[in-house]
C-alpha cells in the first residue's frame, strides 16, 4: 500500500475496531484477533488507507476499493456480525 505506520498498538478501543492517530500510528481493538481472518484483514487495510486519506471521503473509498475490491462485503459482514464477537 506504499505506507508504513509509525507504530501499531493493540488495546481496548471501546466501541471502535481501529483507529489511525497522530504521527501515523494505527490502533486496533484487542478483539480484532477474534474476527475471521478476512475481516481482520479488512480492518488492517482500512487503517492503512487512513494513512493516505484521513477522512472517509470518496477518495478514501476509491483507494480502499483499489486495495481491496471486495471491501464492501467485508464491511457489511462486520456491521452485521461484529457485535457478536465477544460482546463488542
N, CA, C and O atoms as a Tinker XYZ file with bonds, in Angstrom:
   352  protein
     1  N      0.817000   -1.205000    0.000000    73     2
     2  CA     0.000000    0.000000    0.000000    64     1     3
     3  C      0.855000    1.260000    0.000000    63     2     4     5
     4  O      0.330000    2.371000   -0.069000    81     3
     5  N      2.129000    1.092000    0.075000    73     3     6
     6  CA     3.005000    2.248000   -0.004000    64     5     7
     7  C      3.057000    3.096000    1.251000    63     6     8     9
     8  O      3.464000    4.256000    1.189000    81     7
     9  N      2.658000    2.553000    2.377000    73     7    10
    10  CA     2.714000    3.287000    3.647000    64     9    11
    11  C      3.329000    2.394000    4.723000    63    10    12    13
    12  O      3.281000    1.167000    4.644000    81    11
    13  N      3.895000    3.034000    5.706000    73    11    14
    14  CA     4.414000    2.319000    6.869000    64    13    15
    15  C      3.941000    3.054000    8.110000    63    14    16    17
    16  O      4.318000    4.205000    8.332000    81    15
    17  N      3.126000    2.406000    8.915000    73    15    18
    18  CA     2.715000    3.077000   10.146000    64    17    19
    19  C      3.932000    3.287000   11.048000    63    18    20    21
    20  O      4.871000    2.491000   11.044000    81    19
    21  N      3.893000    4.362000   11.811000    73    19    22
    22  CA     4.979000    4.644000   12.751000    64    21    23
    23  C      4.968000    3.640000   13.893000    63    22    24    25
    24  O      5.982000    3.431000   14.558000    81    23
    25  N      3.826000    3.027000   14.113000    73    23    26
    26  CA     3.698000    2.030000   15.170000    64    25    27
    27  C      2.312000    1.445000   15.165000    63    26    28    29
    28  O      1.385000    2.008000   14.583000    81    27
    29  N      2.179000    0.317000   15.815000    73    27    30
    30  CA     0.886000   -0.366000   15.932000    64    29    31
    31  C      0.647000   -0.636000   17.414000    63    30    32    33
    32  O      1.515000   -1.161000   18.112000    81    31
    33  N     -0.534000   -0.271000   17.875000    73    31    34
    34  CA    -0.905000   -0.510000   19.264000    64    33    35
    35  C     -2.183000   -1.317000   19.296000    63    34    36    37
    36  O     -3.129000   -1.040000   18.558000    81    35
    37  N     -2.201000   -2.315000   20.157000    73    35    38
    38  CA    -3.392000   -3.139000   20.371000    64    37    39
    39  C     -3.876000   -2.846000   21.787000    63    38    40    41
    40  O     -3.130000   -2.980000   22.757000    81    39
    41  N     -5.125000   -2.447000   21.882000    73    39    42
    42  CA    -5.673000   -2.085000   23.192000    64    41    43
    43  C     -7.197000   -2.135000   23.129000    63    42    44    45
    44  O     -7.769000   -2.449000   22.086000    81    43
    45  N     -7.843000   -1.830000   24.233000    73    43    46
    46  CA    -9.301000   -1.747000   24.259000    64    45    47
    47  C     -9.686000   -0.375000   23.719000    63    46    48    49
    48  O     -9.377000    0.651000   24.326000    81    47
    49  N    -10.357000   -0.366000   22.583000    73    47    50
    50  CA   -10.774000    0.888000   21.953000    64    49    51
    51  C    -12.258000    1.166000   22.171000    63    50    52    53
    52  O    -12.855000    1.978000   21.463000    81    51
    53  N    -12.836000    0.503000   23.132000    73    51    54
    54  CA   -14.255000    0.716000   23.388000    64    53    55
    55  C    -15.095000    0.187000   22.249000    63    54    56    57
    56  O    -15.040000   -1.002000   21.935000    81    55
    57  N    -15.872000    1.056000   21.626000    73    55    58
    58  CA   -16.778000    0.656000   20.550000    64    57    59
    59  C    -16.107000    0.624000   19.179000    63    58    60    61
    60  O    -16.735000    0.209000   18.205000    81    59
    61  N    -14.851000    1.050000   19.078000    73    59    62
    62  CA   -14.183000    1.108000   17.775000    64    61    63
    63  C    -13.298000   -0.116000   17.553000    63    62    64    65
    64  O    -12.695000   -0.635000   18.493000    81    63
    65  N    -13.228000   -0.566000   16.319000    73    63    66
    66  CA   -12.346000   -1.675000   15.958000    64    65    67
    67  C    -10.937000   -1.197000   15.686000    63    66    68    69
    68  O     -9.975000   -1.911000   15.966000    81    67
    69  N    -10.802000   -0.006000   15.147000    73    67    70
    70  CA    -9.483000    0.505000   14.809000    64    69    71
    71  C     -9.486000    2.010000   14.751000    63    70    72    73
    72  O    -10.534000    2.657000   14.757000    81    71
    73  N     -8.276000    2.555000   14.693000    73    71    74
    74  CA    -8.121000    3.997000   14.645000    64    73    75
    75  C     -6.754000    4.316000   14.070000    63    74    76    77
    76  O     -5.811000    3.535000   14.198000    81    75
    77  N     -6.663000    5.466000   13.440000    73    75    78
    78  CA    -5.395000    5.967000   12.930000    64    77    79
    79  C     -5.150000    7.280000   13.651000    63    78    80    81
    80  O     -5.955000    8.206000   13.557000    81    79
    81  N     -4.045000    7.361000   14.366000    73    79    82
    82  CA    -3.810000    8.521000   15.203000    64    81    83
    83  C     -2.673000    9.399000   14.740000    63    82    84    85
    84  O     -2.113000    9.213000   13.660000    81    83
    85  N     -2.350000   10.352000   15.574000    73    83    86
    86  CA    -1.272000   11.294000   15.298000    64    85    87
    87  C      0.030000   10.557000   15.043000    63    86    88    89
    88  O      0.302000    9.511000   15.633000    81    87
    89  N      0.816000   11.118000   14.165000    73    87    90
    90  CA     2.117000   10.545000   13.891000    64    89    91
    91  C      2.073000    9.232000   13.136000    63    90    92    93
    92  O      3.015000    8.441000   13.196000    81    91
    93  N      0.960000    8.996000   12.413000    73    91    94
    94  CA     0.805000    7.780000   11.602000    64    93    95
    95  C      0.849000    6.490000   12.415000    63    94    96    97
    96  O      1.334000    5.464000   11.937000    81    95
    97  N      0.345000    6.545000   13.632000    73    95    98
    98  CA     0.212000    5.328000   14.438000    64    97    99
    99  C     -1.159000    4.723000   14.157000    63    98   100   101
   100  O     -2.140000    5.445000   13.978000    81    99
   101  N     -1.219000    3.404000   14.119000    73    99   102
   102  CA    -2.506000    2.729000   13.960000    64   101   103
   103  C     -2.795000    1.935000   15.228000    63   102   104   105
   104  O     -1.899000    1.398000   15.879000    81   103
   105  N     -4.078000    1.886000   15.546000    73   103   106
   106  CA    -4.544000    1.227000   16.756000    64   105   107
   107  C     -5.615000    0.218000   16.374000    63   106   108   109
   108  O     -6.438000    0.468000   15.494000    81   107
   109  N     -5.591000   -0.926000   17.049000    73   107   110
   110  CA    -6.610000   -1.947000   16.833000    64   109   111
   111  C     -7.157000   -2.405000   18.172000    63   110   112   113
   112  O     -6.423000   -2.550000   19.149000    81   111
   113  N     -8.468000   -2.628000   18.194000    73   111   114
   114  CA    -9.080000   -3.207000   19.386000    64   113   115
   115  C     -8.522000   -4.611000   19.552000    63   114   116   117
   116  O     -8.340000   -5.326000   18.567000    81   115
   117  N     -8.250000   -5.009000   20.775000    73   115   118
   118  CA    -7.674000   -6.343000   21.002000    64   117   119
   119  C     -8.594000   -7.445000   20.510000    63   118   120   121
   120  O     -8.117000   -8.539000   20.206000    81   119
   121  N     -9.885000   -7.201000   20.421000    73   119   122
   122  CA   -10.828000   -8.226000   19.957000    64   121   123
   123  C    -10.739000   -8.475000   18.453000    63   122   124   125
   124  O    -11.374000   -9.394000   17.935000    81   123
   125  N     -9.950000   -7.655000   17.750000    73   123   126
   126  CA    -9.761000   -7.878000   16.320000    64   125   127
   127  C     -9.236000   -9.288000   16.055000    63   126   128   129
   128  O     -9.547000   -9.885000   15.024000    81   127
   129  N     -8.446000   -9.813000   16.977000    73   127   130
   130  CA    -7.885000  -11.157000   16.798000    64   129   131
   131  C     -8.976000  -12.232000   16.805000    63   130   132   133
   132  O     -8.750000  -13.346000   16.335000    81   131
   133  N    -10.137000  -11.906000   17.328000    73   131   134
   134  CA   -11.251000  -12.860000   17.368000    64   133   135
   135  C    -12.075000  -12.861000   16.082000    63   134   136   137
   136  O    -12.930000  -13.726000   15.888000    81   135
   137  N    -11.817000  -11.900000   15.213000    73   135   138
   138  CA   -12.555000  -11.810000   13.947000    64   137   139
   139  C    -12.053000  -12.858000   12.965000    63   138   140   141
   140  O    -10.908000  -13.299000   13.061000    81   139
   141  N    -12.902000  -13.264000   12.017000    73   139   142
   142  CA   -12.402000  -14.103000   10.924000    64   141   143
   143  C    -11.264000  -13.379000   10.208000    63   142   144   145
   144  O    -11.247000  -12.151000   10.136000    81   143
   145  N    -10.322000  -14.147000    9.686000    73   143   146
   146  CA    -9.121000  -13.564000    9.075000    64   145   147
   147  C     -9.444000  -12.512000    8.014000    63   146   148   149
   148  O     -8.827000  -11.447000    7.994000    81   147
   149  N    -10.399000  -12.797000    7.138000    73   147   150
   150  CA   -10.686000  -11.843000    6.069000    64   149   151
   151  C    -11.255000  -10.530000    6.607000    63   150   152   153
   152  O    -11.089000   -9.484000    5.980000    81   151
   153  N    -11.915000  -10.573000    7.749000    73   151   154
   154  CA   -12.457000   -9.350000    8.348000    64   153   155
   155  C    -11.345000   -8.591000    9.074000    63   154   156   157
   156  O    -11.307000   -7.361000    9.031000    81   155
   157  N    -10.448000   -9.310000    9.734000    73   155   158
   158  CA    -9.285000   -8.656000   10.353000    64   157   159
   159  C     -8.434000   -7.977000    9.277000    63   158   160   161
   160  O     -7.923000   -6.878000    9.492000    81   159
   161  N     -8.283000   -8.623000    8.130000    73   159   162
   162  CA    -7.555000   -8.009000    7.012000    64   161   163
   163  C     -8.239000   -6.718000    6.565000    63   162   164   165
   164  O     -7.574000   -5.729000    6.257000    81   163
   165  N     -9.563000   -6.736000    6.533000    73   163   166
   166  CA   -10.328000   -5.530000    6.198000    64   165   167
   167  C     -9.965000   -4.403000    7.169000    63   166   168   169
   168  O     -9.759000   -3.262000    6.756000    81   167
   169  N     -9.889000   -4.732000    8.457000    73   167   170
   170  CA    -9.566000   -3.719000    9.459000    64   169   171
   171  C     -8.172000   -3.138000    9.230000    63   170   172   173
   172  O     -7.986000   -1.924000    9.315000    81   171
   173  N     -7.200000   -3.991000    8.942000    73   171   174
   174  CA    -5.831000   -3.527000    8.714000    64   173   175
   175  C     -5.772000   -2.615000    7.498000    63   174   176   177
   176  O     -5.191000   -1.531000    7.558000    81   175
   177  N     -6.368000   -3.050000    6.401000    73   175   178
   178  CA    -6.347000   -2.233000    5.182000    64   177   179
   179  C     -7.067000   -0.909000    5.417000    63   178   180   181
   180  O     -6.614000    0.135000    4.947000    81   179
   181  N     -8.175000   -0.944000    6.136000    73   179   182
   182  CA    -8.925000    0.279000    6.439000    64   181   183
   183  C     -8.015000    1.307000    7.119000    63   182   184   185
   184  O     -7.972000    2.469000    6.714000    81   183
   185  N     -7.302000    0.878000    8.137000    73   183   186
   186  CA    -6.439000    1.817000    8.860000    64   185   187
   187  C     -5.251000    2.258000    8.010000    63   186   188   189
   188  O     -4.827000    3.410000    8.108000    81   187
   189  N     -4.711000    1.381000    7.189000    73   187   190
   190  CA    -3.605000    1.778000    6.314000    64   189   191
   191  C     -4.055000    2.794000    5.270000    63   190   192   193
   192  O     -3.300000    3.702000    4.921000    81   191
   193  N     -5.270000    2.647000    4.774000    73   191   194
   194  CA    -5.799000    3.641000    3.827000    64   193   195
   195  C     -5.896000    5.004000    4.514000    63   194   196   197
   196  O     -5.681000    6.037000    3.880000    81   195
   197  N     -6.220000    5.007000    5.808000    73   195   198
   198  CA    -6.279000    6.271000    6.538000    64   197   199
   199  C     -4.926000    6.978000    6.582000    63   198   200   201
   200  O     -4.879000    8.194000    6.771000    81   199
   201  N     -3.840000    6.256000    6.413000    73   199   202
   202  CA    -2.536000    6.913000    6.368000    64   201   203
   203  C     -2.388000    7.759000    5.103000    63   202   204   205
   204  O     -1.593000    8.698000    5.066000    81   203
   205  N     -3.158000    7.421000    4.070000    73   203   206
   206  CA    -3.209000    8.228000    2.837000    64   205   207
   207  C     -4.319000    9.267000    2.906000    63   206   208   209
   208  O     -4.123000   10.430000    2.551000    81   207
   209  N     -5.472000    8.836000    3.362000    73   207   210
   210  CA    -6.684000    9.660000    3.370000    64   209   211
   211  C     -7.263000    9.654000    4.789000    63   210   212   213
   212  O     -7.831000    8.644000    5.207000    81   211
   213  N     -7.136000   10.749000    5.535000    73   211   214
   214  CA    -7.543000   10.727000    6.938000    64   213   215
   215  C     -9.051000   10.637000    7.187000    63   214   216   217
   216  O     -9.470000   10.232000    8.271000    81   215
   217  N     -9.858000   11.003000    6.214000    73   215   218
   218  CA   -11.311000   11.016000    6.418000    64   217   219
   219  C    -11.999000   10.077000    5.426000    63   218   220   221
   220  O    -11.425000    9.704000    4.403000    81   219
   221  N    -13.232000    9.706000    5.746000    73   219   222
   222  CA   -13.993000    8.799000    4.883000    64   221   223
   223  C    -14.615000    9.562000    3.713000    63   222   224   225
   224  O    -15.836000    9.616000    3.565000    81   223
   225  N    -13.764000   10.137000    2.901000    73   223   226
   226  CA   -14.186000   10.879000    1.713000    64   225   227
   227  C    -14.332000    9.902000    0.540000    63   226   228   229
   228  O    -13.932000    8.743000    0.647000    81   227
   229  N    -14.898000   10.359000   -0.567000    73   227   230
   230  CA   -14.926000    9.495000   -1.746000    64   229   231
   231  C    -13.525000    9.008000   -2.147000    63   230   232   233
   232  O    -13.373000    7.873000   -2.598000    81   231
   233  N    -12.518000    9.847000   -1.988000    73   231   234
   234  CA   -11.147000    9.440000   -2.319000    64   233   235
   235  C    -10.683000    8.293000   -1.423000    63   234   236   237
   236  O     -9.986000    7.385000   -1.878000    81   235
   237  N    -11.073000    8.338000   -0.145000    73   235   238
   238  CA   -10.753000    7.242000    0.775000    64   237   239
   239  C    -11.336000    5.946000    0.253000    63   238   240   241
   240  O    -10.621000    4.950000    0.149000    81   239
   241  N    -12.626000    5.935000   -0.081000    73   239   242
   242  CA   -13.298000    4.704000   -0.509000    64   241   243
   243  C    -12.774000    4.218000   -1.866000    63   242   244   245
   244  O    -12.707000    3.012000   -2.102000    81   243
   245  N    -12.410000    5.128000   -2.745000    73   243   246
   246  CA   -11.806000    4.710000   -4.023000    64   245   247
   247  C    -10.472000    4.017000   -3.781000    63   246   248   249
   248  O    -10.197000    2.975000   -4.376000    81   247
   249  N     -9.650000    4.583000   -2.919000    73   247   250
   250  CA    -8.355000    3.987000   -2.605000    64   249   251
   251  C     -8.552000    2.626000   -1.928000    63   250   252   253
   252  O     -7.822000    1.674000   -2.205000    81   251
   253  N     -9.534000    2.549000   -1.052000    73   251   254
   254  CA    -9.837000    1.294000   -0.357000    64   253   255
   255  C    -10.261000    0.228000   -1.369000    63   254   256   257
   256  O     -9.790000   -0.908000   -1.320000    81   255
   257  N    -11.149000    0.604000   -2.282000    73   255   258
   258  CA   -11.620000   -0.352000   -3.282000    64   257   259
   259  C    -10.477000   -0.823000   -4.178000    63   258   260   261
   260  O    -10.444000   -1.986000   -4.582000    81   259
   261  N     -9.557000    0.060000   -4.484000    73   259   262
   262  CA    -8.397000   -0.326000   -5.297000    64   261   263
   263  C     -7.551000   -1.366000   -4.553000    63   262   264   265
   264  O     -7.067000   -2.324000   -5.156000    81   263
   265  N     -7.379000   -1.176000   -3.261000    73   263   266
   266  CA    -6.564000   -2.092000   -2.450000    64   265   267
   267  C     -7.299000   -3.387000   -2.133000    63   266   268   269
   268  O     -6.679000   -4.447000   -2.046000    81   267
   269  N     -8.626000   -3.310000   -1.960000    73   267   270
   270  CA    -9.425000   -4.469000   -1.553000    64   269   271
   271  C    -10.768000   -4.400000   -2.269000    63   270   272   273
   272  O    -11.730000   -3.854000   -1.728000    81   271
   273  N    -10.843000   -4.949000   -3.479000    73   271   274
   274  CA   -12.066000   -4.815000   -4.286000    64   273   275
   275  C    -13.344000   -5.328000   -3.614000    63   274   276   277
   276  O    -14.430000   -4.843000   -3.928000    81   275
   277  N    -13.243000   -6.283000   -2.710000    73   275   278
   278  CA   -14.444000   -6.806000   -2.053000    64   277   279
   279  C    -14.672000   -6.195000   -0.666000    63   278   280   281
   280  O    -15.327000   -6.807000    0.178000    81   279
   281  N    -14.137000   -4.997000   -0.428000    73   279   282
   282  CA   -14.231000   -4.395000    0.899000    64   281   283
   283  C    -15.675000   -4.211000    1.358000    63   282   284   285
   284  O    -15.958000   -4.321000    2.551000    81   283
   285  N    -16.595000   -3.933000    0.427000    73   283   286
   286  CA   -17.983000   -3.691000    0.830000    64   285   287
   287  C    -18.605000   -4.927000    1.475000    63   286   288   289
   288  O    -19.369000   -4.810000    2.433000    81   287
   289  N    -18.280000   -6.111000    0.955000    73   287   290
   290  CA   -18.796000   -7.350000    1.554000    64   289   291
   291  C    -18.245000   -7.524000    2.959000    63   290   292   293
   292  O    -18.977000   -7.905000    3.873000    81   291
   293  N    -16.964000   -7.250000    3.135000    73   291   294
   294  CA   -16.340000   -7.392000    4.454000    64   293   295
   295  C    -16.892000   -6.349000    5.427000    63   294   296   297
   296  O    -17.165000   -6.651000    6.589000    81   295
   297  N    -17.050000   -5.139000    4.944000    73   295   298
   298  CA   -17.610000   -4.070000    5.766000    64   297   299
   299  C    -19.017000   -4.433000    6.223000    63   298   300   301
   300  O    -19.379000   -4.219000    7.380000    81   299
   301  N    -19.802000   -4.980000    5.310000    73   299   302
   302  CA   -21.164000   -5.384000    5.624000    64   301   303
   303  C    -21.183000   -6.505000    6.657000    63   302   304   305
   304  O    -22.000000   -6.492000    7.578000    81   303
   305  N    -20.279000   -7.479000    6.503000    73   303   306
   306  CA   -20.201000   -8.572000    7.484000    64   305   307
   307  C    -19.909000   -8.014000    8.869000    63   306   308   309
   308  O    -20.541000   -8.414000    9.848000    81   307
   309  N    -18.962000   -7.099000    8.956000    73   307   310
   310  CA   -18.588000   -6.527000   10.243000    64   309   311
   311  C    -19.756000   -5.762000   10.859000    63   310   312   313
   312  O    -19.984000   -5.838000   12.066000    81   311
   313  N    -20.490000   -5.032000   10.035000    73   311   314
   314  CA   -21.649000   -4.287000   10.533000    64   313   315
   315  C    -22.726000   -5.233000   11.071000    63   314   316   317
   316  O    -23.378000   -4.934000   12.072000    81   315
   317  N    -22.907000   -6.366000   10.406000    73   315   318
   318  CA   -23.936000   -7.329000   10.829000    64   317   319
   319  C    -23.496000   -8.194000   12.001000    63   318   320   321
   320  O    -24.307000   -8.490000   12.879000    81   319
   321  N    -22.244000   -8.602000   12.037000    73   319   322
   322  CA   -21.804000   -9.623000   12.978000    64   321   323
   323  C    -20.784000   -9.161000   14.009000    63   322   324   325
   324  O    -20.487000   -9.899000   14.948000    81   323
   325  N    -20.247000   -7.970000   13.857000    73   323   326
   326  CA   -19.211000   -7.507000   14.775000    64   325   327
   327  C    -19.644000   -7.509000   16.224000    63   326   328   329
   328  O    -18.845000   -7.817000   17.108000    81   327
   329  N    -20.882000   -7.173000   16.481000    73   327   330
   330  CA   -21.380000   -7.122000   17.854000    64   329   331
   331  C    -21.363000   -8.503000   18.507000    63   330   332   333
   332  O    -21.324000   -8.614000   19.733000    81   331
   333  N    -21.394000   -9.546000   17.692000    73   331   334
   334  CA   -21.397000  -10.914000   18.210000    64   333   335
   335  C    -20.021000  -11.360000   18.697000    63   334   336   337
   336  O    -19.910000  -12.368000   19.395000    81   335
   337  N    -18.983000  -10.626000   18.340000    73   335   338
   338  CA   -17.630000  -11.011000   18.703000    64   337   339
   339  C    -17.378000  -10.602000   20.146000    63   338   340   341
   340  O    -16.987000   -9.467000   20.421000    81   339
   341  N    -17.601000  -11.521000   21.049000    73   339   342
   342  CA   -17.335000  -11.324000   22.462000    64   341   343
   343  C    -17.900000  -10.016000   23.001000    63   342   344   345
   344  O    -17.287000   -9.363000   23.845000    81   343
   345  N    -19.077000   -9.643000   22.502000    73   343   346
   346  CA   -19.789000   -8.507000   23.087000    64   345   347
   347  C    -19.267000   -7.117000   22.772000    63   346   348   349
   348  O    -19.588000   -6.163000   23.480000    81   347
   349  N    -18.466000   -6.985000   21.717000    73   347   350
   350  CA   -18.001000   -5.621000   21.404000    64   349   351
   351  C    -19.157000   -4.778000   20.905000    63   350   352
   352  O    -18.973000   -3.602000   20.589000    81   351
